[in-house]
Amino acid sequence: MTHRTPWLLLFGLALACEGTIGDSTSRDRDPTPETPTDDDGDGIADVTVAAPATLRRLTQSQYRNSVRALTGIEVPEATALEPDTASNGFVSVGNARTTISARGVEQYEEAAYVVAAAMAATDPRDRIGCEVGSAGCLESFVRSFGRRAFRRPLTEAEVTRWRTVGEDAASTLGTASAGIEFVVAGMLQSPHFLFRAELGSGDSVDSDTVAEGARQFDDWEMASRIAFTVCDETPDDALLDAAAAGELTNERTLREHVERVVASDCARRSVRTLFDEVFGLAELAHVTKDPETYPLASSALGPALRDSLLDTVERWAFDEDRPYDEFFTARQAVLNPQVASVFATDPGYADVGAEGELVETAAARAGLLTHPATLARHSHAEASSPTLRGKFVRTSLLCQSVPAPPDDVGELPEPNAAAPTMRERLESHRTNPACASCHAFLDPIGLALEQFDGVGVFRETENGARIDPTGELDGVLYDDAAGLGRAVADHPDLMSCLVRNLYRTATGRIETLGEERTIALLTRDLERDRLLRTLLVELLMSEGFRVAEAPTAEEPTAEEGGE
Amino acid sequence: MRTSFSRRMFLRGAMAGSAVTLALPTFDLLLNENGDAFAQDGAPLPKRFGIFYWGNGVRPAQWNPPSTGVGYTLSPALQPLAPVRRWVSCVSGMNIRTGNERGHHAGTVGILSGAPMIPQDPRGAPYASTFSAPSLDQVIADRVAMGTPFRSLEIGISESVVRGEGSTLGYLSHNGPDDFNPPEYSPRALFDRVFGASFVAPDTDPVIDPRLRLRRSVLDAITEDAADLRRRLGAGDRRRLDQHLTGIRALEERIAALESMPERPSLASCARPTSPADEYGRDELVLRNQVMSEILAMAMACDQTRVFSNMFSGSVSGTRYPDTSGGHHGLTHDEPGDQPMVQAITVFIMECFADLLQALAAVPEGDGVLLDRCVILASSDTSDARAHTINDYPVLVAGGGGGALRTDVHYRSPSGENTSKILLSCIRAMGIEMGSFGRGGGEVSEACTEILV
């Protein structure tokens, strides 16, 4: 092993050591005059202030899933698409802020023609519902395909517009199927498809628990919200039929549909999306580990670790009905070759599982904090990082805030006889008062995970000295990583933070004070059985998820260059 | 330097170490008989603009040249530029005047747009910001793209980019706040985009393909869809949709140009290059930069675009460079002493910048080479990365600017002048008349005349 210079770890280790820490994000915000009151003192704000409706661009996975659902054709893996852009750590938040670049327009066009040509080349009669070329077939296709692509019935003007496109193509190219091809290619590029226009188009809300001025999402918008939140794709015909029948703005029928969708197979995607975002796993595709330090490092490692973690949570949530707190204590993981190679040196690990199987892990490895995907993601290229890992637990799992590191950071001592392991080398951070306030808050969490290196391989020693994994989390003492897992599982902020994270991915925004009522009510719901499926249903049913502050639909001014 | 270029350009593809050499047709066959810059029926050869940008600054003591004026002595960091020095000027001693509210972020926005950054609520991330104004490449593209198929081309080399701190760290080219032009990281994808099935050499006849008109009519229908949607949106979402519409119009114009083939300059050196390899390993920064530079050079030789940007590495990037023991950003803060590894990284990046200039210099055009008609701005997100300074900023201006730029000169400002003056110089060197440039503290009405002819 080459001796790695330790000072390069420092950036991740030095944090600003002033300011308040440890408050939940909501308490950081300045109270505004609109701050909802809590007159009955039950700890839950009395009213919801509806969040502004925002146009949301489909994520890459929503685009791919929706195209597949609409056409039966897979967008080729190699087809590049406008990149997902995270804001506040969430792609769903970023895509509610950004737009589509000129390059993105080209990419969506190319993808649309690839898919449309493939669809037209197959026998699409069952998708089209009529004999291509027969009288009225093109128009009926425009209506049915348009309803699914735009997630609402087309206006007559839109039917005419797209039928004309199809007729033009059919007559110009001399085949009826060309009409289908150009309608499909066109609708897949329309902003009605590429953006989710859930704008609060329903009735104005009349409720004691919602501040004035809010509007309901209408039935079609609810179909879209349900389908994208649960299945990560455009709504199917069953949901659209329910919308047409007015069943998604009615409390009783809405619950029936929500429960049906959450029970369906595609609901697994919601849990994958949530954990992908919260654990920051997409970055694993870009993380480069130093192959000299980590012989297991390869370009396949990161993506495989990500798959295993997501497979594991999917199994727990949907096949085992495991409560969320057990996600941090359960000694299980879904195997693939790369994960198995990390596990191979765990003491007492029985290598008996097959690929894709949920297997028992060694005693040292308990819960998602010790999953190699988590450990590798929250590490440096050539070393583990107690501070990055501690920060991940504080900010992402407990929704606590940690100040940014200062510009001028000190240096971490080289490993030496007196300070062989990270614990001793970090000692100055916890004794120097300028650093201690932050590092005492972060480092003990990460030090409990020091028995796992920068790719998650178990180790008992560092530089020949025994690693001491004991520590304390907000008053709870623990002996090792498994103990840390139990402390996280029992932490009072764990459930509300899961609610916040799901709310953020589902709504594409970071909640503000006006939305705290929804968060609090959902936390209460979740604490009953701690099941993700329950939380999904209750989120979609919650009043806060069904109302919006609609945009003021003023006429475009001349300056804005209205059409 | 690792590579010497001959008059023939090569596109190197490398898979598993085996280099594939794909020669272009010899220029002798392609050269115009009279070989001058103004063909009998063509428009004058255009000027081109580019940005080369890297993250994490420089070591100022090893960056700033020890002498000033024409034929200045290259500093240790600038040694790799020796073979192309006759095209390279250095401006030192100038300051970014748009504030330094946050290291890396402020410098990025200041040097690329001459305007202050917009801080954003970071929540989960350490910090977040976006641009308040378009970046220089887009300001110039507005005026020089003139219906070229690609208004601008964006490439990136290192994919180790900070993606969670807002658009400032994620992207170089911006149209405005939260509105950016993502780069292409794959040489193959860049090739396919420019020289793929839709490429038509400039001198060929218009294409008679009925599908082109149908594609435009589809885009018309989409534009009508967008107009319907727009009426239902608030002001912020309208701006986002309008930007999307700008892209749709650009595509429509590109298709229309294929159908009509408007008059183009004589482009004797234009030839469709051969497709590069599909994959470059993530450590193959040198190769990726060379191949993409060569594709960019030919894209400009064929007048497919007149503006490009190369985000060689992102701001705060933790890119691993050869023979170093850590990520770039971490090293700038943590490497003790004179930071030899950080300095070696700067030299490495300048080698790659030299490769870009070599690629542009390898394409004959008129009575000179393509680089003679280029204006290239090269800079970073900070001066001294360890301290996040924005004074004595590292800036190079390369290319002949069609005779508008003084080259091979080092101007050191005695008074900490505004770096926006350099940006305004680039604008004017491109032949664009603009009275002032920049916003807030970045606004200037005088150019840096020392680098202008």
Contacts between the chains, C-beta under 8 A, distances in Angstrom:
chain1	res1	chain2	res2	distance
A	4	B	325	6.2
A	5	B	325	4.9
A	5	B	326	7.2
A	7	B	334	4.5
A	7	B	335	7.1
A	7	B	336	6.5
A	8	B	325	6.1
A	8	B	326	3.4
A	8	B	327	7.5
A	8	B	330	4.9
A	8	B	331	6.1
A	8	B	334	4.8
A	8	B	335	7.1
A	9	B	330	7.7
A	9	B	334	7.6
A	10	B	330	7.3
A	10	B	333	6.7
A	10	B	334	4.4
A	11	B	329	6.8
A	11	B	330	4.5
A	11	B	333	5.1
A	11	B	334	6.1
A	12	B	330	7.6
A	25	B	123	6.7
A	52	B	234	7.4
A	53	B	234	8.0
A	54	B	236	7.8
A	54	B	237	6.5
A	55	B	233	6.4
A	55	B	237	4.3
A	55	B	240	6.4
A	55	B	241	7.0
A	80	B	186	7.7
A	80	B	189	5.8
A	82	B	182	7.0
A	83	B	182	5.2
A	85	B	163	7.3
A	85	B	167	7.1
A	85	B	170	6.6
A	86	B	163	5.7
A	86	B	164	5.3
A	87	B	120	7.4
A	87	B	128	6.9
A	87	B	166	6.7
A	88	B	121	7.1
A	88	B	122	6.8
A	88	B	123	4.0
A	88	B	124	5.1
A	88	B	125	6.7
A	88	B	128	7.3
A	89	B	123	6.8
A	89	B	124	3.2
A	89	B	125	6.0
A	89	B	164	5.7
A	90	B	124	7.5
A	97	B	178	5.1
A	98	B	167	7.5
A	98	B	178	5.4
A	98	B	179	7.1
A	98	B	180	7.6
A	98	B	240	7.5
A	99	B	178	7.8
A	99	B	179	5.8
A	99	B	240	4.0
A	99	B	241	7.2
A	99	B	243	4.6
A	99	B	244	5.2
A	100	B	243	7.6
A	100	B	244	4.4
A	100	B	247	6.2
A	101	B	179	7.9
A	101	B	180	6.7
A	101	B	181	5.0
A	101	B	182	5.9
A	101	B	243	7.9
A	101	B	247	6.1
A	102	B	151	6.4
A	102	B	181	6.6
A	102	B	246	6.9
A	102	B	247	3.7
A	102	B	250	5.0
A	102	B	251	7.3
A	103	B	154	7.3
A	103	B	181	6.3
A	103	B	182	6.2
A	103	B	184	7.6
A	103	B	193	7.8
A	103	B	247	7.7
A	104	B	182	7.4
A	104	B	247	6.7
A	105	B	244	7.1
A	105	B	247	3.7
A	105	B	248	5.5
A	105	B	250	7.2
A	105	B	251	5.2
A	106	B	193	7.1
A	106	B	247	7.9
A	106	B	251	6.0
A	109	B	215	7.5
A	109	B	251	6.4
A	113	B	215	8.0
A	155	B	228	7.8
A	157	B	228	7.8
A	158	B	225	7.2
A	158	B	228	7.6
A	161	B	221	5.2
A	161	B	224	5.9
A	161	B	225	7.6
A	162	B	221	6.4
A	164	B	221	7.8
A	165	B	214	7.9
A	165	B	217	6.0
A	165	B	218	5.9
A	165	B	221	5.2
A	168	B	214	6.6
A	168	B	217	6.0
A	169	B	214	5.1
A	172	B	210	4.9
A	172	B	213	7.5
A	172	B	214	6.1
A	173	B	210	6.4
A	173	B	211	7.4
A	173	B	214	7.5
A	182	B	214	5.8
A	182	B	218	6.0
A	185	B	218	6.4
A	186	B	218	4.1
A	186	B	221	5.7
A	186	B	222	6.5
A	189	B	218	7.0
A	189	B	219	7.7
A	189	B	222	5.5
A	190	B	221	7.7
A	190	B	222	5.2
A	190	B	225	4.6
A	190	B	226	7.8
A	191	B	222	7.1
A	191	B	225	6.0
A	191	B	226	4.9
A	191	B	229	5.3
A	191	B	241	6.3
A	191	B	244	6.5
A	192	B	225	5.6
A	192	B	229	6.4
A	195	B	229	7.5
A	195	B	241	7.6
A	197	B	229	6.0
A	197	B	232	6.9
A	197	B	233	8.0
A	199	B	232	5.9
A	199	B	233	7.5
A	201	B	232	7.8
A	280	B	164	7.9
A	283	B	163	7.3
A	286	B	159	5.7
A	286	B	160	6.5
A	286	B	161	7.8
A	288	B	160	7.0
A	288	B	282	6.1
A	288	B	320	5.9
A	290	B	320	7.2
A	299	B	282	7.1
A	380	B	326	7.6
A	380	B	327	7.3
A	380	B	330	7.3
A	381	B	318	6.9
A	381	B	320	6.1
A	381	B	326	7.1
A	381	B	327	5.8
A	382	B	325	7.0
A	382	B	326	6.4
A	395	B	124	5.8
A	396	B	124	6.9
A	404	B	122	7.8
A	404	B	126	4.0
A	404	B	127	5.7
A	405	B	126	6.9
A	407	B	103	5.4
A	407	B	387	7.4
A	407	B	388	5.3
A	408	B	387	7.3
A	409	B	333	5.9
A	409	B	334	7.7
A	411	B	334	6.6
A	411	B	336	6.6
A	412	B	334	7.8
A	510	B	121	7.3
A	510	B	123	5.4
A	551	B	232	7.0
A	551	B	233	5.7
A	551	B	234	3.3
A	551	B	237	6.9
A	552	B	234	6.4
A	553	B	231	6.9
A	553	B	232	6.0
A	555	B	231	8.0
A	556	B	230	7.1
A	556	B	231	7.3
A	556	B	238	7.2
A	560	B	235	7.5
A	560	B	238	6.5
A	561	B	242	7.6
A	562	B	230	7.7
A	563	B	227	4.0
A	563	B	230	6.7
